[in-house]
Amino acid sequence: MKQILPRSCTIAAMLIWLQISTFAQQKVYSFNWDNTALSTVFKQIEQAADVRFSYNPSGIREDMPIRMRIEGQQLDAVVARLCKAINSNYRISDNIVMIRPQAAAEVVTYQLRGRVKNERGEPLPGVTVQNTRLKKAVNSLDDGAYSIEANEGDRIAFSMIGFETVTRVAGPEGSTMNVVLKEKVTELGQVVVTALGIRREARALGYAHAEVSGDDMKRARETNVINSLAGKVPGLIINSTAGGPAGSSRVIIRGNTSISGNNQPLYVVDGVPIDNSNYGQVGGEKYSSGFDFGDAISAINPDDIETISVLKGPSASALYGSRAGNGVILITTKKGSMKKALGIEVNSTATMEKQLTRWDDYQYQYGQGTAGTIPRDRDQARSTLFSNFGARLDPGLMVPGFDGELRPYGLVRNNIENFFRTGSTFTNTISLTNATDNTAFRLSVSDLRNNDIVPNSYMHRNTVNLSSSSKFGKHFSLDAKIMYMREDVNNRPALADDVGNIGNAFVGLANNVDQKIFAGGHKNQNGDYVDWGGGEYRLNPYWVINEMQNNTKKDRLLGTVIANYQFAEWIGLQGRFSNDITFFKYRKFSPRSTPGAISGRYEGLDQRFATTEADLLLTMQKQFTPKWYAAARLGSSISQYANPGTSLLATDMVVNDVVSFNSFNDKVITDLDRRKRINSFYGLVSMAYKNYVYLDASVRRDASSTLPQDNNTYWYPSLSGSFIFTDAFGIRSKVLSYGKLRVSAAEVGTDTDPHMLNLAYALLQYPLNGNAVGGISTKVQPPNSLVPTRTRSFEIGTEMKFFDNNISLDLTYYTQASRDQINYVPQPLSSGFPQGLVNAGVISNQGWEIALSATPVKTEDFRWDISVNAARNKNVVKSLANGVPFLSLSDARWLGVSVVAQPNAPYGAILGYDYQKDPSGNIILDSITLTPIPSDERKVLGKGTWDWTGGLTTTLSYKNFTFNAILDIKQGADLFSMTNLFAVLRGSHEITLEGRQEWIHSEEQRMAANKTPAEWREMGMVQGYVPQGVVRNGMDASGKPVYVKNTAAVDPGQYWSLFYSDNKGITTPFLYDASYLKMREMALTYHVPAALLRRINVGGLTVSVVSRNPFILHKKVPNVDPDSNYNNGNGQGLEYGSLPSRRSWGLNLNMRF
């Protein structure tokens, strides 16, 4: 109901206001000004008398020095004396003092000229040169020259983003003014991009915020730009799979907030959310296999990025709604400037890629065979190809190979590594900028060509980005952007349990066998597959890369239009519309005779990913008084997602020379479709007092199509505040330059996957008696009721700067809990569904973050900048649904290992079998095989999530040279390595060396004595490997088992091979601490002096030697990269048959015209 203020209340308020105003003018004041600038005088009077001065700056010299002493005079007298001194008239109305200069003599102007350069002597184009009296401005030209109208005594200001503003006083007519601008050293993101693309002062934010410049990512490049953030932002964890340069990335901000849902952040480009679909990856099931098809964020070209901002907590991201429950990554792209001259920038990078990880814990003393013997014929050569428990290597000994040919029984160094080639990546980007009076545009075209270290594997990606900004009159502006990306990837590496996984195929290859012999022996004269000894599940890698095929193509078109209308200085309306469409095409071909696809197989997937975003945002903001500022924003948005597609499968190939679906007899076509929509309303109120107290409050309402109608609308609020205590308390210390406290609290809601509320039906693949047969195809029982998951968070932090901003410290503590988790839980067999969808469970995150940056050394020629960040997070599952002991996130192929969510355990706990031990803690061995006995039940042995992460960035600059390096540190996670499991089972790992020589010598003695193995054992003459542990030796009087220390020896080959188990094996020996210290990036850059470039009309030129992931300084996982997970799902901590990770070295050239 609308309420009207009574007239009596209005009159009373006016009377009170008049009394206050009159009191302010009757009060007496005292001042003592000694060469005080006029602008400062005005501020002092405003603060003392609670008034506001109003004047035209072009007629008043704000820097005019005032010398005046006033004792006990009323406001009118004070202003009168002041105006007499500055030759002006005045009038006081209410609390406003209006100043108007008296008529002055005509000012004679002239053209002031000069040049603007940086500290290296390079000309600076585009610098704004402003005459503060005349309110006129010009921009410096390419050579830094400028010309501006001026008069002697005028103040001329020189400003440019990234440089400190310089103000000089114009001399007499005919004089010149040359200026050197110094690079600005300020806090990260003095003005930063926040939710909804709103630019705000960093000091006003009540939550943690980090911003990284796009220039930091375009020299030492990654094929997926998001990987460049590794080690740079506290609390931001980035992992890649073993899928190579075309693979996807897993990004986690402050831990996992969903037990079984998506935990990756929302990506927003220029204020508009974009699609970041993972186009396909290896699942978390036990027999998972396949490829990593990459993600949508990889389409963003680093050369087009201005900044990347990370919004960590729910307070920072609440305005984006349910999709932002895991944080937000804001990407601001480059735009054209209003400089009318054509600007050209060329950025070119060429790198060579080699293996980063090697088989460093392999043994190179014993070769192919079993029980210390060599293979005797072709069949034995094939059956022992992956057994390194043979005789000691001897290059003078000739043994048969898998093809029957005799070859030396000597060590083949790098026999696996030599399969991989030297990779290469070439990236070239050219960008053009230009402008008219009202429109600026930027066009960039990029070409990326990557040849991976896996032979016959390549990626080709083209990106075109066009943006424009136009102004139509004083009130209306229009920004438009269109981005097109085309990507073609050939022969992605297969992962996990895939029969085509090259990394898995080579594990345990006998070290006397050169892998090159399989290059020509992978097929016979008819072109059919030849078994090499790997069986049905480990295909010959040369068959995989030469005969099999897999290819993906992506076409992505992203268009955005942003319109702004400014009704008045304090109110404006913004409308945004974005359409993001990706066409994805995948094909995989397995020729006839391929094991597992004997008749031939052709698979395909055609999908369209379409996201439409539209919003309106009304902004009202006003500085009501010199002390108070307020802003209110109201908005509404629509988000719509669609993912239709078709899955294709063909078998029984009859036309062998044409790879096409028409070449197969049997075909299965399945239509796919996923759709989702969210409608939202939201509001944000911001207030500031004296620029040192800030308060923000927001509320959002979402309506999601994936939740039941009764519960599909949900509200959530946020509240944050910032207090600049150094300004509030007037702290002007040489030690403490800046101090801020911040606090925030928020709640966000999240929904679930589409199409989970109803049953779905489908036809069976084959008809029955000629009739189509179908039924319920839903694998998850629809829920009776479902409510959104809620995440509630609290955050407190401080930012401080010391010693004139040379040292900066940012500390944050946070805690958050997510309740009403939407989980897939096991269902009883009688339900007819393997799983159900329920609200149950709580998961929490608690931790701290620290960022410390400093400039320890700064001289005229040398500068050293360093920044360190660290984050500690404790991610715990508090509860699950009643009767559910744990939820499996990922199941390993071997030993019965699972990554789970288990109550009162860390999220991503690794569940497996440990050693069975006696009461004294000794390992119990099987009395016959002497292998360790596994525990009866699985238990938590580790976790796949990190305890803490950190990074170090250092930059050294000397004259025209700059060197920068980035370290990435992760600690506290564990990795179950099935690669190392099979390296042990097959005798390749160095831990299998102990006892080998003794066993061989013992067998030689046994055969010389003509004794059977049983007789030799009875005689106590067996030598070899002595397992450490105890064996059972009867029972004591109370019926308890008695254990004695084992002294018996066994064949090392037999002992280690018995660690193999499908479902119940001891995990502990193969569970490693995944902590590491990596050098993520190094770059040495030379800035070519401007004096050399002027002759060829080049505005700037840098040449850099660059490297990404050059080496691992420390790791505890042998033979593989600790980051080698085979998928980016929630079940991290499993590694299987990983290919070597890559290191790159190369050159970067950046040239501006």
N, C-alpha and C positions, 0 to 999 in steps of 0.2 A: 504494500500500500504506500502511495506517495504521501510524504509528510511535509507540511508547510510550516516554516518557522513563524511563530507569532510575531505581529508587528511590534509589540512592546519589547520583545527580546532584541529585535533588530535595532531599535532606537537606543536601547541600553548599551549594546555593543558599540554603536557609533560614539556615544558619549564617553565611554571608557577609552576608546581609541584617541579621541580628541584630547582627553586629559593627559594621556601618556605622551602624545606629541607635544603638547604645551609644556609639560614638565621637562622634556628633553631640551627645549629651547631656552627655558629659564634657568637651567642648571649652569653653574660656572665651571670653566675648564682652564687648565694650565698646560702649556707646551713650551718646549725649548728645542728649536730646530737649528742645527748648525751644518749648513751645506747639505741638507737633507733633500733628496729628490722629491719633486712635487707629487709624484704618484704615491710615495710613502707617506707624505703629509696627509693626502686624502684618506689613505687607509687608517692612519692613526685617529683622525677625526671621526671616521665612520665607526670605529670600534669603541671610541670613548662616548660618542653621543648617540649611537645606534641610529645613524642616518646613512643615506646612500647618495654619492655624488653622481651626477649625470652631466656629460659633456661630450663634445665632438673631439676625438683625439687629434684630428687633423689641424685643429686650431689651438690646441693646448700642448705645450712642450712638457711631457710627463717627466723628463729627466732634468727639468730646470731646478737648480739648487736653491733652496730656501733657507735664509738666515733670519730667524725671528724668535723672540721670546714673548710669551703671553702668560700673564698671571691673573687668574680669577676672573675671566670674562665669559659672558654668555655666548652661546653659539653664534648669534647674529653678528656680534662684534668680532669674533674670531674669523668668521668667513669674510667679513668686510675688509679686515686688515690683510688677509691673504689675497683677496681679489685685487686689492690696490697694488700689491706687490707684483702681481702677474698681469696687470693691465687688463682686467676682465670685469664683467658685470655678473651679478648673481641674483637668484630668487629662491626662497625656501618655501616649499609647498608640502605640507604634511611632513614626512620624514625624508624628502628628496631635496637635495641641494643642487640646483641647476646652474651651471657655469657657462657663460658665453663670452668669448674674447671681444674686446673693443676693436673697432676698425683699425687695421694696421696698414702700413705702407706696402705697396706692391712688391712682391718677392720676385727677384730676378733669378731665373734658373738657367742651368747649363747641362750638358751631357757628361756625366761622370763615367769614366771608362776604367777597365782593369781586367784582371784575370783571377780565376779561382782554381786552386790546386789542392791536392791532398798532401799529407806529410811526406810522401815519397816523391813529390814533385810532379805527379801526374795531373793533367788537366781534369777538372770535374765538370762534365756537362750536366745540364738539368738542375743546377743549383738555383733556388729561388732567391733573387736579389730584390729587396723591398725597401722603398723609401717610406719610413714610418710616418713622416709628416704628410706627405702627399697621398699616402695609401696607394701607391703604384708599385707594380712588381714586374720583373722580367725574369727569364731563365737564361743561365749561361749556355753558351754554344758548345760544340764538340771540343773545341780547343780551350774551353774554360773562359773565353772572353765574354764580357757583358758590356752594356751601355744603358744607363738609366738617368732619367731627369732628376736633377738635384740642385740644391743651393748650399752655400757654405753654412755649416752648422747642422745640416740635416743628419739624422741618424739612419744609417744604411745597415740593414740586417741581412745576413747570408745564412740560409738554412737548407738542409737536405736530410732526408731520413738516413739515420745511421751515423750522422756527424753532429758535433756540437755546434750550436748556433753561435755565430760571431756577429757582433754589432760594432760598427766604426762610424766616426763622425766625418762628414764630407769636408774637404778643404776648400780653398778658394777656386774660382773658375780656372780651368786648365789643368788642375791636378788629376792624378790617377790614384787608384786604390787597388792594390793587389792583395789577395787574402789567401791564407792557408787554413783549411778546415781540418780539424782533428777528428778521428773516429770516436764516436760516442761510446763510452764505457758505462753501461747502465745495467740494471737488473734485467734478467731474462724476461722479455715481453713486457716492456713498460706499458704499452697499450696492447692488450691481448684479445684474441678471439675467444668468445665464450659460447654457450648454448644459443641456438637459433641464429648464429653468425653475428651476434651482438658484440661490438668492440667496446671494451671497458678498460679502465686503468687497472693494472695488476694490484695496486694497493687497495682497491675496493672489493676484492674477492674474498669471500669468507671460507674458501676451500682451497685445497692444493691444486695447483695448475702447473703444467710444464709445456714449454714451447721450444721447438727445434726448427732452425732455419733450413729452408730447402737447399741453400748453397752447400750445406754440410753433407748432402747426399748425392750430388751430381758429379763428383770427381771419382772417388772410389765407389763404384756403383754396384748395386745388387739388381738381379733380374726381377726380383720382387721388392719394391721400394720399402715395404714395411720392415724388411729385415735390417735396413740401415739404422733403425732405432735401437737395436740391441746394445745394451750397456749405457745408453744415454739418459734414460729416464728412470728414476727410482720407482719400484713397484710395478714396472712394465716388463713382462716376461714374454720373450719371443723365441719360438722353437720352429725349426723346419723339419720335415720328414727326410728320409733317405731317398726321396723321389727326384732329387737333382734340381737343376736350375728352373725347370718348368713346374715345380711342385708348389704346394700351398704352404702357408705359415699359420702357426697357432699363436694367437696373441691373448694374453691373460693379464688383466689389471686387478691387482689386489686380491688374487686368489679366485677360486671357483665358487660361484654363488648358486649354481644349480647342480643337483645330484646327477640327473640323467639328461638334462637339456643342454642347449647351446650355451657355452660360457664365454664366447668371444664378443668383443665390443661392437657397437654400432659405428659405422663409418659415415662421416658427413663431409661432403665436398661443397665449399662455398655456401654453407648454411643449409644444404639440402641433403637428406639421407639418401644413400645409394645402396644398391644391392651388393652384398659381399658373399654371394653363394659359393660354397665349395662344390665344384662341378662333379666331384666324385672322388672317393678315397677308399682305402682298405678299411674294412669294418673291424669290430672288436670281437667277433666270434672266433672260436678256436681254430677253424680251418680258413680263416680269412685270407684273401688273396686279391690281386688286382693292381691298380695303378693309382697314383695321385694325380688327378687332372688339374690341379691348381685352383686358385681362387680368383674372385673378381677384382680384388684390390690391386693385383699385379698389373692391371691394365693402366694404372696411373703412371705417367712418365715423370721421373724425378726432375727433369728440366722444367716442367710446368708448375712445380710446387714452390710457393712462396714460404709458407710455414706449415708445420704440423703441430697441432695442440692436442694434449692428452688431458681429458677430463676424467678424473679418477673416481671420485665418490659419487653416490646417488645425489648429493646436493648439487654437484656440478652438472649432472646429466638428467636431473628429474624432468626438465622441460621437454625432453625428447620422448618421455613415456616408457612404455613397457619394453620397447626394443633396446633401450639404453640401460637396462638393469645391470649390465656388466661393464659399464663405462662407455665413453665415446672418444673416438679419434677424429678430430676436426682437421681437414685438409683445406688450406686456402691456396688457390692457384694464382699464378701470375696474371696480371692484366696489363693492357697497354697504358702508356703514360700520355699526357697531353702534349708531349714534345712533337712538333710537327715534322721535324726531320725524320727520315726513315732510319730506324734503328735495326741493326742486324747483329745477332749473336749466334756463333757456331760453337757447339760443344761436341768434342769427339773423344771417344775412349776406346782403346784397344787393349785387351788383356789376354794373357795365356793362362790356362787352368791346368793344374796338376793335382795329384792326390795329396790330401792333407794328412789322412791317417794311413798307417801302414801296418802290416802284420808283424808288429815289433816283438811279440812274445811267442813267435813260432820257433820250433827247434829245427836245426839244420844238420843233425848228426846221423840220423837214421832215416831210411827211405821206405819204399813201397814193400808191403808184405805183411805177414802175421807171424807171431811167436818167434821173431828174430830171423825169419827166413825170407828169401826172395821169391818172386813169382817164377814158376817153371815153364808156363806155357801161356798161350793167348787167353784161355778161359780164366786162369788164375790172375792174369794181368788185369782183366776186366773186373773181376770180383774184388780185387784188392786195390783198385785205382784210388780209393779214398781211405786207405789204411796205411799209416806211417809207422807201423810197429814191425817193420822188417829189419834187415841186417844193417850194420853200419855202412854208410855210403862209401863206395869205392868206384871211382870213374874208370878204372881198368876192367871192371866187370861188366859184361854185356848181358842184358836181360830182355825178354820179349815184351812188347807193348800191347796195347789193346787191339792193334791191327796185325799182330804177329811179327812185326819188324823188330829186330834187335837194336837196342840203344844202350849207351853207357849208363851204368848205375851210379852216376855222380850227381852232385847237387846242381840243380838249375836255379841260379839266383833269380829272385824276383819272378818266379815262374807264373804267379798269378798277376802281379802288378803289370807285367809286360803285355797283358791283354788290353789294358787301357791305353788310350792315346793321349796326347797333349791336346786339351780342349782350347777353344778360342771364343772370345766374345768381342764383337765390334758393334759399337753404338754410336750413331751420328744423329745429332739434332740441330736443326737450324730454326731460328725464331725471328720473326719480323714484327716490329712495332711501328705504328704511325698514328697520326691524329689529324683531325680537322678542327675547326673552331669548337665544335660541340661533341665530337665523337672520337674515341680512342679505340684502337683495336690491337690485338696480338694474335699472330698465327705461328704455330710451331708444327714441324713435321719431324718425326723421329723414326729411325730404322735400327732395329736390333737383330743381330744374327749371332746365334750361339751354336757352336759345335761342342757337344758334351764330351767328357772323357770316355764315355761308352761309344764304341764305333757305330757308325750309321745312325747316330742319334743327333737330332738338331732341332732348333727352335728359331722361327723367324717371326718377328713381331713389328708391325707398323702402327704408329699412332699419329693422328692428326688432331690438333686442338685449335679451335678458333674462338676467340672471345672478343666482345665489344662492349663499350660503355658509352651511352649517349645521354645528353641532356637536352630537353625540349623546354626552353624557357627557364624560369626561376624555380618552378615547382615540381616538374616531372622529370624523372630519369629512368632509363631502361638499360638493363644489363642482359646480355644474351651470350650463351656459350654452347658450343657443340663439340663433342669429342667422339672420334671414331677410332676403333682399334681392331686390327686384324692379326690373328695369331695362328700359326701353323706349327704343330709339334709332331715330329716323326720319331717313333720308337722310344717312347718313355720307358724307363726301367720298371720292370715288374717288382713287386714287393711281397714281403712276408712269405706265405706258404704257396705262392704262385709257382707253377712248374717252370715258368720262364724267368724266375728270379736268378740273375747272373751271379749276384753276390752269394746266394745260397748254393748255387751249383758248384762253385769253386772251393767252398770251405772243405778243408781236409784233403785237397788234391795232393797226391804224393809228390814230395819235393824233388824227386829225381825225374819227374815227368814235365816236359816242356809243354805248356798249354797250346803252343803253336801247332803241334801235330794234329790237333783236332780241327784246325781251320780247313784242311782239305779232306778230312775224313768224316765229316758230319753227314754225308749222303753218298749213296751208291750211284752207279751209272744210270739208273732209272730215275734218279732224283729223290729216292725214298730215304727216310731217316735211318741212320746207322747208330745203333746203341753204342755208347762210349763207356758205359760202366756206371752211369748215373741212374739207370732204371727209369721207371715211368714218371717219377716225381722230380727228377733233376735233369732237365734237358741240356743237351750240348749247347753252350752259349753261342757257338758259331751258327748253329741252326736257328737260334732265337734271333740273332741280329741280321742274318742273311736271307732266311727263308720265311720266317714269320713276320708279320707286320702289325703295327698299331699306329694309328694316326688320329689326332684331334685337330679340329678347326674351330676357332671362335671368331665371331663377328659381333662387336659391341658398339652400340650407338647410344650416347648419353647427351641429351639436350636439356638445357635449363634456361628459363626466362625469369628475370627478377625485375619487377616494376615498383618504383617508389614515387609517391605523391606527397609533397610537403604542403599541407594546408596552411600552416603558419609556422613560425619559428619553433613552436613548442609541441606541434602535433603533426604526425605523418602516418601514412598507411603504406604497408609493403605487401605485395602479392608475389608468390613464387609458384612456379610450375616446373616439374621435371619429369622426364620420361626416360627410363633406362632399360634398354632391350639388348639381350645377348642371345645369339643363335649359336648353339653348341652342337658339334657333330663328332661322333666317335666311331671308329671302325677298327676291328681287330680280326686278323686273318691267320688261321692255323692250317697249313697245307695238309693234304692227305698224307698219311703215315706218321703224323705227329702223335707221339704217345699222349693218350687222353683224348685225342680227336682223330682217330685212325681214318675215318671217312672224310675228314676235312670239316672245318668249322669257320663260320663267319658271323661275327657279332657286331651289332651297331646300336647306337643311341642317338636320337635326334631330339633336342630339347630347346625350348625357348624360355628364357628367364626375363620376365617383364615386371618392372616396378614403376608405379606412377605415384608421384608426390605432389600435393598442392596445399598451400597454406596462405592465410591472411594474418597479418600482424599489425595491430594499431599501437602506435607508440606516442605517449604523452610524457614530456619531460620539461622541467622548468626550474630555474634557479629563483626561488621565491624571494629570498633575501640573501645578503652576502654570506649568511651562515647556513641556510637551509636549501637543500636541493632534493627534488623528488622526481621519480619517474614511474609510470605505470604502463604495462604492456598487456594487451589482450589479444589472444590468437586462437585460431581454429585450423585444423589440418585434416587431410584425408590421405591415407596410405593404402595402396592396393598392390598386391603381389599375385602374380600368376606364373605357374610353371608347368605348362602342358608339354607333352613329349610322346615319343614312340620308341619302344624297345624292340630290337630286331634280332632274331637268331635263325641261322640257316645251317643245316648239316647235310651230309651225304653229297659231296661235290662230284658232279658228273662232267663239267666242262673245266678241265684243269688249267687251261692257259688263260682264262679270264677271271679275275677276281671281282665277282659281282654276285648279288643275291640271286640273280637269274641263273647262276651256274650251279645252284644247289636244288636238290629234290625237296627236302623238308624245310619248311619255313614256319616260324612262329612270330606273330606280330602282337605286341601288347601296347595299348594306349595308356598313357600316364597323365595325371593332372593333379595339381595342387594349387589352391587359391586361398587368399587370406586378405582381410580388410580391417583397418583400424580407423575409427573416427575419433577425433580428439578436440577438446577445448582446454585452454590453459591461460593462466594469468601470472604476471610477475610485478611485484612492487619493490622499488628500490628507493632508499632514502639515505641522505648523507648530511652530516652536521659538521661544519667547519673543516671539511675535507680530512677529518681524522677519525670520524665515527661513521661506519657504513652498516646498513641493514638491508637484507634482501629476504623476501618471502614469496613463495610461488605455490601454485596449486594446479593440478592437471587432472582431467577426466578423460579416460579412454573407454571406448566401446569396441571390443574385439569379436570378430566373427568365429574365433576358434573355441569360445567358451559358451556354456549353456545360456539361453536368453535370460534366465533369472539372475545370473551372476556375471554377465558379460560386460557390465559397466562398473568401473571402479575409479575411486579418487585417491590421490596421494599428494601430500604437501612436502615442502622443504623450507627451512629457515636457516639463514647464515648471517654472520656478522664479522666485521673487521674493525680493529682499533689500532690506529697508528699512535703508539704511546710516546714516541719521541716528539711528535708534533703537539700532542695534547699537553705534555708536561714541559714543553720547551727545552728538551734536552739537546744541547749543542756541544756534544763531547767530541774530542778528536778521536777517541776510541770508538764510540758507538755513533755511527752516522745515521742509522735508520733502524727503527724497531716496530714490529707489527705483531699483534695477536689476532688469531682468527678462530672461529668456532662455527660448526654447522651440524645440523641434524636433518634427516630426510627419510622418506619412505617411497619406494617405487614398487610397482606391481608388474608381473610378467604373466603372459598367457602360455599357450602350448602350441603344438603342431596342428596344422589344419586337418580336417576330416577325421577327427578322432571321436566324434560324438555319435556317429551312426554306423550301421553295418554297411559293408560293401559286398557286392556280388560279382562273380567272374565265371567265365566258361573254362572248363578244363581244357588242357592243351590238345587232347585227342578225343574224338567222338566215341560213343559207345553204340555199337550196332547201327552205325550210320547216323545216329542222332546226337545233337549237341547236348552236353551235360555240364551243368554249372552248379554253383553253390556259394555259400558265404566264403569270401576270401579274406575277411578281416582277421588279423592275427592278434589284435588287442581288443579285449572286451570293452565296449563303450561304457563310460562311467555313468552312474546314476545321478551324480551331482559333482560339480567341479567349480572351484573358486580360484582366483588368480594367486600365484605365489607372491608373497610380500617380503621385501628386503628393507629392513630398518637399519639405519647407520648413524653413527656419531663420529665427529672428527674435530680435533683441536690441534692447532699448530702455531708456529711462530716463524717470522722471517726477520733476520737481522743483518745489518751491514756494518762493517768495522773499517776504521782507518781510511776515511774518505772513499768508501765503497770499494776498497781493494780486496776485501774479504766479505763473502756472503754466506749466510747460513740459513737453511730452511729445514725445520723439524716438524714432523707430523705424527700424531698418534691417531689411530682409527679403530673402530670396532663395528662390526655389522653382523646381523643374523637374518637368514632367509627362512621363513616358515611357510607352511602349507605347500611344501614341495610337490610338484606334479611329477610322479614317478611311475615307471613301468614296473609292476611287481608280479611275481609268479602267481598263477592261478591254479586251483585244483583241477585235476584231469576231468572231473565231472562237469566243469563249466563249459567245456568245448573250446576254450581259448588257452593258449599257453601263457598269456600275460593279461593283466588288467591295468587300467589307468586310474590312479587314486591321488588324493591330497594327503600326504603324510610325510613327515620328516622335517628336520631342522638342520641347517648347515651354517657354520659360523666362520668368520674371518676376523682376526685380530692382529694388529701389527703396528710397526712404526716405519717411518721413512726419513732419510736424512740426505740433504744435498749441500755440499760445501764447495765453493769456488773461490779462487784467489788469484791475484796477480803478484807473485812474490818478487819479480824483477821487472822493472820498467825504466829503460834508458832511451836515449835518442835513437840508438840503432838496434837495441835488443829488447825483447819483451817475452815473458814467460807467463802463460795462463794455464791454470790447472783446475779441474773440477772433479770431485769425487761424489759418488752417490751410493747409497746402500738402503736395502729394505728388508725387513723381517716380517714374515707372515706366518700365522698359525691357522691352518685350514682344517677344521674338525667337523665330523659328522656327529651331531648331537643325538639324533634319533631317526628311526625309520618307522614304517607301518608296523603295527602289532603283528608278531609272529614271523617277521621277516628278519633273519639273522644278518643278511647282507645283500646288497645288490651288486651284480657283476657289471663292471664297466668295460672290461676287456679280458679275454681268456687266451692264455698262451697255448701254442701248439703242443708243447711238450711239458712233462713233469707235473701236470696238474696245477699249474700256477695261474692265478687270477689277480687282476687289479680290481679292487672292490670299494664300495662305500659301506662302511660298517660302523654301527653306533659306538661312540666314545673312542674312535680311532681316527687317525688323520685321513683326510679325503684322499682317495687313490692309494689306499693301503695295499701292499703286495702280499697276497695270501699264498702260502706254499708249505711244503713239507720240510721239516728240519731234521737234523740228526736225532736219532733216539739215543738217549744218554742214561748212564747208570746214576745212582744217588750221588756219586762223587763228581759227576759232570764229564765222565769219559764217554767217548763215542762207542756205541755198541756195534760190533761187527757180526755179520752173518757167519756162523761157525763153519760153513762149507765154502762159500765164495770169498769170505773175508771182506766183502763190501759193506759199507755202512747200512744200517737198517733205518728206513725212514720213520718218522714219528707217526703215531696212529691217526692223528688229526692234523688238518692244516692250521696254521696260525700266522699272525701278522709278522712278517720278517723284515719289512721295509715299506717304503712309500715312493710314489712316483712324482710327488710335488716337492718343490724346493723349500728349505728352511729360510734361507736368505739369499738375496741376489744383490749385485752391485756393479759398478763400472767406474772407470777412470778415463778421463779425456785430458790430454795435455797438448798444448800448442806452443811451439817455440818459433819466434820470428826474429830474424837478423837481416837487417836491411831489406833486400828484395827476396829473401828466402823465407819460407814458412814450412815447418814440419809439424804434423799433427798425428796423434796415435790414440787409439781407443782400446781399452781393455774391458773384457766382459767376464764377470765372476759369478759363478753359481755354486751353491753349496747345500748339501743336506738331502738330496734326492737319491734314489737307488734305481738301478737298471738290471733287469734280468736279461742276460745276453745269451740267446740261443746260438749265436754264432760261436761264442767261446765254448758253449756246451759241446757242439759238434767238433770243434777244434780239439777238444779233449778226447771225445769218444773215438776220434780217428787218428789220434797220436800226433797231431800237428803242434799242439801246445807244449811249451817247454816244461810244464809241471809233470808231464808224462815221462820225462827222461830218467828219473830216479829208478834205479834197480834194473835198467835194461841190460847194461853190460854184464851185470851179475847173472841175470837170467840166461843170456846167451852162453856165457861161460859154463853155467850149471848144466844147460842142455847138452853142450858139447861133451862134458864129463859123463853125463848120463848115457848118452849114446855110445861113448867109448867103453863104458862099463857094461853096455848091453842090458840096461835096466829099463823096465817100463816106468811111466810116470808115477804109477801108484807105488811101485817098489821103491823108487827114488824118494818119494815122499815119506814112506814108512821108515826109511833109513835116516830121515832128517837131513838130507843132503841138498834139498831145494834151496837155491839162492834166487834172489830177484827183489821185487819191491815188497817191503814189509809195511802193511797198512798200520797206521797209528790208531789204536783203540783197544778195546777189551772184548773178549769173547766169553760167552757163558760156559761155566764149568760146574754144572750141577746145582744143587740147592743146599741151603744151610738147614739147621735143625728146625728153624721156624717156618720153613717152606719158602723162604725168599731166595731168588737166584743169586748165585755166586759168580763174580766176573774176575777174570785174570787178564793181565796184559798180553796182547798178541805178540808173538815172536816169529810166527810162520811167514814165509815169503810166497809170493805168487807171481805169475806172469803179468807184468805191467799192462800188456795189451789186453789181456782178459779182464783184469781188474777195472781198468778205466772204461772199457766198452760196456760194462754192466751198469754204469750210471744211466744208461739209456732207459727211458720209460715214457710211455704214452700218457698215462694218467696219474701215476704215483711215483715220483722220483724226488730225490733230495735237491732242493733248490739252492741251499746255502752256498755251495762252492761257486755257483754261477750268478750270484747276486752281488753286484758291485756298487761301491759308492760312486755315484755319477758326478760328483763335484769336479769342477774344472776351472781353469784360468786360461782364457783365450785372448790372443791379440786379434781383435775384430778388424781393425783398419789401420793402415799407415799411408801417409801421403807426404811427399816432399814437393813443394811448389815453388816455382821461380816466377816472379812478377817482372816481366820485361819492362825496363824503364820507359817512361813516356817519351823521353827525348828521342829514343830510337824509333818510336812508333809514329811520331808526327810526320816523318818523311813519307810514310806509306799510307797515311790517313787511317790508321788503326787506333781505335779508342782505348783498347786494353787487350793484353795478351798474357796468358799464364800457361806454363808448361809444368806438368806434374808427373812424378813417378808414383804410382798408386798400387795398393794391394788390399785385398779383402781376405780375411781369415788366413793370414800368412803362416801362422803356427799356433800350436797349443802349448802353452808354457807348463801346464800341469794337468794331469788327469790320472784316474785310477782304474779306468776300464781299459783292459788291454785290447789291442787289435782293431777296435772300432771307435768311432766318434761317440762321446756320451750323449750327443743330441740325436742319435740315430733311432728315434721311434719310427714305426712304419705307418702311423696314422696320426691325425691331429684331433682325435676324439678325446673324451674325458679320461680314458684308461691309459694314461702315460706310464712308462716304466718297462715296456717290453721292446726287445730288439731281436730281429731275426734275419740273418742273411743280408746285412746292410752293405751296400756299396760304399767305397771310400768317399768321404766328404771331400770337397774341393777347396783348393787355395788358388788365388789369382794374383798375378803381377802384370803390370802394364803401364801405359802412358795415357795421359789426358791432356787435351789441348782445348783451351777456351779462348775465343777471340771475339771481340766486340768492335763494331764499326759505328 
